[in-house]
Amino acid sequence: METPSPTSNFEIIDLPPLLVMGNSDPVRKQLESRISAGLHRLILNLQPVEFMDSSGLSVLMSAWKKVKPFGGRVILVSPAPSVRALLELTRLHEIFEIYEDMDAAQADMAA
């Protein structure tokens, strides 16, 4: 996971190229650590993600569930076609806000 880009009221986090069972636990722990530290508005950059399995979906859902009680948000940005297909197949596109453009996601989060 890349170093996040902090802003005044949200954080952009780049996810790794593979979000699978082999690395999902450390990614989940890093996200949970940020949420526990008070970050409840996250933009997860999926552009680097080339492949995601059900463990990766679990990481996304875990972050969403942890920020919801605080009125937080998790926005997904630039999923690859295969990742978008997985989100749609599992109907998670109905839960997450998904943007193709980082600028649009940042503008929405900042509003």
PyMOL commands that set and color helices and strands:
alter all, ss='L'
color gray80, all
select helices_A, chain A and resi 21-36+54-70+81-89+92-94+102-110
alter helices_A, ss='H'
color red, helices_A
select strands_A, chain A and resi 5-6+11-14+18-19+41-45+51-52+73-77+97-99
alter strands_A, ss='S'
color yellow, strands_A
deselect
rebuild
show_as cartoon
